[in-house]
Amino acid sequence: MINVFKPALWEEEVMAVSQVLRSGWIGMGPKVSEFEASFSSYLGWEVYSLAMNSATAGLHLAVMMLGVEGYEVITTAMTFVSTNHAILYNGGIPVFTDIQRDTLNIEPDQIEKNITSRTKAIIVVHYGGHACDMDRIMDIARKHNLYVIEDCAHAAWWEYKWKKLWTIGDISVFSFHGVKNMTTGDGGMVVTKKKEWFEKIKKMRRVGMDKDTFDRWKTNNYSWYYNIDGLGYKYHMNDIAAAIGIEQLKKLDQMNARRREITNRYNSELGSLDWLELPVMKDYSNNANHNYVIKTPYRNELNAYLADHGISTGVHYIPNNHYEMYKEFGNSTPITEEVWQSLLTLPLYPMLTDEEQSFVIEKIKNFKS
């Protein structure tokens, strides 16, 4: 099968993991600290970065910083459920808000319509790596005194009007799951400019400890003493994952460039087919090309046809408000309801060869011939 997603890993990642295994320090230690420093340096801004064992864990703690218990959080149904689980983890109320038909991002006009006296925050998801309309969203947030969380699980290092995506909202969360633009096997990163939030999340990700094992080891004489001054979770990254992340970060520009090449070829070769609609890129977004999602009324038939020819495809996503547990939060989202039924994700990853992509394109062109 030609995968729909596939991680891109090289010998450097294998060697990095091997070195960690031989070091005797495989928990949260020097590699986690190095990865966090490298990540902040790569972003090129004065930000605090905190490595997590998943983006889901990062979203949980990011939403916790906002104090949403009993309050409404405006969000999108066109996302993986972790985005909205994080609201429920914290006792918040998700308010599903409709999307733009072309980008599949949350629609700013609908955000404003859904704001009430109980609204505390907005979560935006940069779908597929295409930036949301952040100027409009931030204007709305400031007008109504709301927090903004950026779910950057798809948005690995691209820009909105020459601003990095993680510098616009109050706090951002990245994913390093195996299918993302860079991977640590699994993992995530919380990024914020707020030192107070950084300090709180740093404690909460290590079950509330004021000093973790590595912090205590770095003193001249290892200190066994630490204090717990609040509830926390086992959410930190370990050195095995961080070692992979350090090497992946070095290759991120290269991997994103390959994703762009694949995307441009799909656009060029599939653009003449009148029975499918290609992804768009607005002039305010420099796209991370995390996925390549077409729209077609023949979604299910094309999915089965390509599978028969050894080509995997996917649907991203079943809207969250279709799931049983979220039906009670069912705001009207007519564009989401209409468009998700036509979505199909084609293979896109750096290791996809030209020959494999040619085969995918050939089969799609032959589907209606």
N, C-alpha and C positions, 0 to 999 in steps of 0.2 A: 504493500500500500504506500502511496504518497501521502504523508501525514498532512493534516491541516496546520498543525504547529509542531515544532521540534526544537529542542534546545541546541545551541551552538557552543560546543565545548572543545578545547584543544589540549595538547599535552601540557601546557603551562598550568592549567587547572588541576590536572592529575598530579603533577609534581608538587604544586602548592598544598594539596590535601595530604600527600605523602609526607611532606615536611612537618605538617601539623601533627599527624599521627605519631611521627617519630619524636616529636618534641616533648611529649608527655603532658601537654596542656591542650586539651581539646574542648573545654568548656568556654565560657565567656572570658577572654583574656586579651593578649596583645594584638591578635589579628582583628578582633572586633573593634578595638580602639583605632587600629590603623585603617580599617575599612571606613569607619565613620569619618575620620580626618580626611581621607582621600575623597570621600563622597562630598563633604562640604567644600573641599578645594575644587573639585570638578564643577560644582555648581557656580563657583566664582563669586559667591555672595557671602556676607557675614551671617551665616545661619548655623543653627545647632542641628546635628544629625544623630539619630538614635536608631541603632540596628535592632530589629525585632525578629522573632521566629516566624512571623507571617505578617502580611499586610492586614489581615483580619484583626490580629492583635493590635497592630498600630492604629487601625480605625477605632477599635474599642476605646483605647486610651486617649486618642485625639478627641473623640466626641465627649469623653468624660471631662476634659478640660473646660468644656462649654457649660456644664451644669444644666443639662436638658431635661432632667427628670420632671415629668408632668407637663412639659412644654412640647410644642410642635417643631418639627424639623422638615423643611421643604427639601424634597429629594426626587430622584428619578426612578422609574421602574425599569428602565433600560440599562441594567447593570447586573453584575453578579451579586448574589444575595448578601455577601459580606458587608456591602455598603449600608444596607438597611438593617441587617442584624445588629450592627454597631449602635444604631439608634435605640433598638429594643433592649440591648444589653444595658443601656444606661437609663432605662425608664422613660425614654422619649416617645413621641408619637410621629411616625412617618407620614408626611403629607405628599402623596404621589402627584407629580406635576408633569404636564405633557412636554413633549420634545419637539425639536425642529425636524421636519420630515427629511431634509437632505443630510444634515450632519449627524442626526440621532442624539444630539446634545440637548440638555434641558433648555426650554424656551424662556428667555427673560420676562416676556410679557405675561406668561402664565405664572411665573414666580410671584410677580407683584399681585396678581389676582388672588393668589392663595394665602397671602399674608394676613394674619389675624393678630389680635392682642396677645395670643398665646404663642406666637412664633418666636423661636429663640435663635435659629440658625438655618443656613442653607448648605447642603452638600452638593457639589458639582462633580460630575464624572466626565473627564475628557475622553469621550468615546473614541476608541480606535487610535488614540493619540492626536485627535483633532481638538484644538483648544475650544472651550466654551467661549461665549461672548463675554469675556470677563469685565470689560469696562462697564457695560450695562449692568451686569450682575453686582459688581462692587458698588456702583451708584445706588442701586436698590438697597443693598445691604446697609450702606451708610445712612441712607434716608430713613430707614426703619430700625437702625441700631442693632443689626444682626451680625452674628459671626458667619464666616465662610470657611468651610473645609473643602480642600481640593483633593478628590480621589484621583491620584495620578497613576493608578495601576496600569493604565495603557499609555501613559504620557511620559515616556522616557526621554527627557532632556530636550524637548522642542519648545517652541516659543509662541507667545501671543504678542503681536505688535512689538517684537524685539525684547520682550520681557520673558524671562524664564517662568514657566508655569508655577513653580513653587514659591515665587516671590510675591504673588498677588493676594492670595487669601491669607487667613490667619494661621493656618496650619495645613500641612500637606502630608499625604501618605503614598508611598511607592510600594510596588510589588516586585519581588524577585522569584515568583513562582516559575516552574520549569518552562512555561510557554511564553514568558514575558520577554521584552527586548534585551534584558540581561537577567541572568539567573544566579541564585545561590543554592539551587536545589529546591528550596522553599525559603521564604523570608520576606522581610519588608524593611522600610525605613520611614521614620517619622521626621519631618523637617519643619522647624519653626524658627522665627526670629525672636520669640518671646523667651527670655532666660527663665522666668518663673515656671513656665510650662515645661521647659526642658528639664529643670531640676525635679519637678513633680513626676514626670513620665520616667525619668531615669531611675527613681526609687520604685515606682509602681511596676516597672517591667522586671524587677528582681525581687518580687514578693515583699516589697516595702523596706528592704535593707538600706540603711544609710551608707554602708560601704560593702561592696561585693568582694569576693575572694581575691580578684586580681588587684583591686584598690588596696586591700590589706597586705597583699604580697609585695607590692611596690615599695612599701616602707622598708627601712633597713632591717628591722626585725619583724618578721611576720606577726601580725596581731590577730588574735582569734576573736577579738571583741567587735561586735556591731550592735546597732540598735534597730528596732522596728517601731516606727512612729506612725504607721498607717497601713491600711490594707493594700496589698499588692498582688501581682500575678506572676506566673512563670512564663514571661513573654520575651526574654532576651534572646539574641542570636548567640550561636557558639562559634568557636574559632574555625571549625571545619567549613561551615557555610561562609564565614567571612573571608577565608582564604580564597574560595572560589570567586566571591564577589570582587575582591581586589584585582584579580586577573581579568574578570569580565569587564570591569570598569575601564581598564586599559584598552579594550577592544570595542567599546560601545559605539564610538563614532564610525568605526569600520563596519560593524554589524548594522547600524542604522542606514549607512550608505547603501549596503546591499539590499536592505528592505526597500529603499527608495527606488533602486534599479528595477526590482521585481514589480513594484507598484506601477512604475512608469510603463513597463512593458505590457502589463495587463491593460492599462488605460489605452495604450496605442493599438493593441491587437483586438480588444473586445469592444472598442468604442462604436463600431459600426453595427453592432447587433441591436436591433430595435426592440427586442423582447426582454432586455435587461437594462438596468440602470446602474451606472458605476458610482463609486464613492466620489464625493466632492471635496475640494479644499478651498475654504474661503481665503480671501487675501490677507486676513488678519492672523492666520494660523500657519505655522511652519510644522507640518505634520510628522509625528513619530512613526507613522505607518506600522502600528502594532498589528492590525489585521486588515484584511481586504474583504469588505462585505458588499456584495451586490444585492440588488433588489430585483426580483422577478416573480411574476404571477405563477411561474412553473417551479417554484422552490422545491416542493416535495418530489416532483418527478425528476428534476435535475439532480437533486441529492442522491436519489436511488440509481439513476443512470450513471453518474460519476463513480459511485461505490462499486457498481458492476464492472467498471473499468479500472478498479484499483486506486481510486482517488478519494481520499477522505475530505469531507466538508463538515461544517458545523452551523449551528444557529446561535447567535449571540445578540439577544438573549430571549428566553421566555420572559415576558415582563413579570417582575416580582409580584405585582398585584394579582397575578393569576394563581399564585400559590395559596393553598388553603389558609395558612396562618396569616396571610396578609390581606385577605379579602375584606376584613373589617375596616381597613384603611383605604377603601377603594374610591378615591376621587376620580372624576371623569378625565380620562386620558385618551380621547378619540384617535389622535394621530398615532400614538403608541399602539393602540389596538389594531389599527389598520396596517401599519407599516411592518410590524414584527412578523406578520404572516408571509412576507415576501423576502425576508432576509436570509442570505446564505453566505457563509464565510468560506473563501477559497484558500488553498494552501499558500502560506506566506511565512518564510523563516529564512535566515541567512544561508543555511546549508541546502536550500532548494536549488538544484542545478538548472542550468539553462535547458537541458534536455528534458528534465522533469516538467518544467514550466511549459515548454513547447507541447508536451503531451497533454497537459491540462487544458491549454488553450485550444488545441486541436479537437479534443473531445467536446468542449463547450461549443465550439463552432459547428460541430457535426450534430449536436443534439437536436436542432430544428431543421436540419437539411433533409 
